[in-house]
Amino acid sequence: MNTWLIALQNSNSPIY
């Protein structure tokens, strides 16, 4: 999955 998708799923770790 893409980094922004992971950021959306993981509110704990906002990776933008």
N, CA, C and O atoms as CSV, one atom per row, in Angstrom:
chain,resi,resn,atom,element,x,y,z
A,1,MET,N,N,0.841,-1.208,0.000
A,1,MET,CA,C,0.000,0.000,0.000
A,1,MET,C,C,0.876,1.258,0.000
A,1,MET,O,O,2.039,1.234,0.404
A,2,ASN,N,N,0.287,2.332,-0.459
A,2,ASN,CA,C,1.045,3.585,-0.527
A,2,ASN,C,C,1.144,4.238,0.840
A,2,ASN,O,O,0.378,3.929,1.752
A,3,THR,N,N,2.097,5.144,0.965
A,3,THR,CA,C,2.363,5.797,2.259
A,3,THR,C,C,1.168,6.606,2.716
A,3,THR,O,O,0.847,6.620,3.905
A,4,TRP,N,N,0.506,7.278,1.791
A,4,TRP,CA,C,-0.640,8.113,2.164
A,4,TRP,C,C,-1.836,7.252,2.564
A,4,TRP,O,O,-2.651,7.657,3.393
A,5,LEU,N,N,-1.935,6.076,1.978
A,5,LEU,CA,C,-3.009,5.159,2.356
A,5,LEU,C,C,-2.779,4.648,3.770
A,5,LEU,O,O,-3.721,4.514,4.551
A,6,ILE,N,N,-1.521,4.364,4.095
A,6,ILE,CA,C,-1.164,3.907,5.434
A,6,ILE,C,C,-1.441,5.010,6.437
A,6,ILE,O,O,-1.887,4.746,7.553
A,7,ALA,N,N,-1.177,6.242,6.039
A,7,ALA,CA,C,-1.408,7.386,6.917
A,7,ALA,C,C,-2.898,7.533,7.204
A,7,ALA,O,O,-3.287,7.906,8.310
A,8,LEU,N,N,-3.717,7.244,6.221
A,8,LEU,CA,C,-5.166,7.354,6.409
A,8,LEU,C,C,-5.671,6.282,7.358
A,8,LEU,O,O,-6.545,6.542,8.185
A,9,GLN,N,N,-5.122,5.073,7.242
A,9,GLN,CA,C,-5.550,3.975,8.101
A,9,GLN,C,C,-4.969,4.119,9.506
A,9,GLN,O,O,-5.629,3.797,10.494
A,10,ASN,N,N,-3.719,4.611,9.588
A,10,ASN,CA,C,-3.078,4.752,10.884
A,10,ASN,C,C,-3.084,6.213,11.321
A,10,ASN,O,O,-2.192,6.985,10.970
A,11,SER,N,N,-4.100,6.574,12.086
A,11,SER,CA,C,-4.192,7.946,12.582
A,11,SER,C,C,-3.096,8.199,13.611
A,11,SER,O,O,-2.726,9.340,13.886
A,12,ASN,N,N,-2.587,7.101,14.173
A,12,ASN,CA,C,-1.528,7.200,15.168
A,12,ASN,C,C,-0.250,7.719,14.532
A,12,ASN,O,O,0.473,8.516,15.129
A,13,SER,N,N,0.020,7.263,13.318
A,13,SER,CA,C,1.240,7.688,12.637
A,13,SER,C,C,0.895,8.378,11.322
A,13,SER,O,O,0.844,7.731,10.276
A,14,PRO,N,N,0.658,9.681,11.368
A,14,PRO,CA,C,0.317,10.432,10.155
A,14,PRO,C,C,1.528,10.631,9.257
A,14,PRO,O,O,2.341,11.524,9.494
A,15,ILE,N,N,1.651,9.794,8.220
A,15,ILE,CA,C,2.797,9.900,7.315
A,15,ILE,C,C,2.353,10.626,6.049
A,15,ILE,O,O,1.613,10.069,5.238
A,16,TYR,N,N,2.795,11.846,5.881
A,16,TYR,CA,C,2.395,12.604,4.699
A,16,TYR,C,C,3.595,12.805,3.798
A,16,TYR,O,O,3.477,13.423,2.740
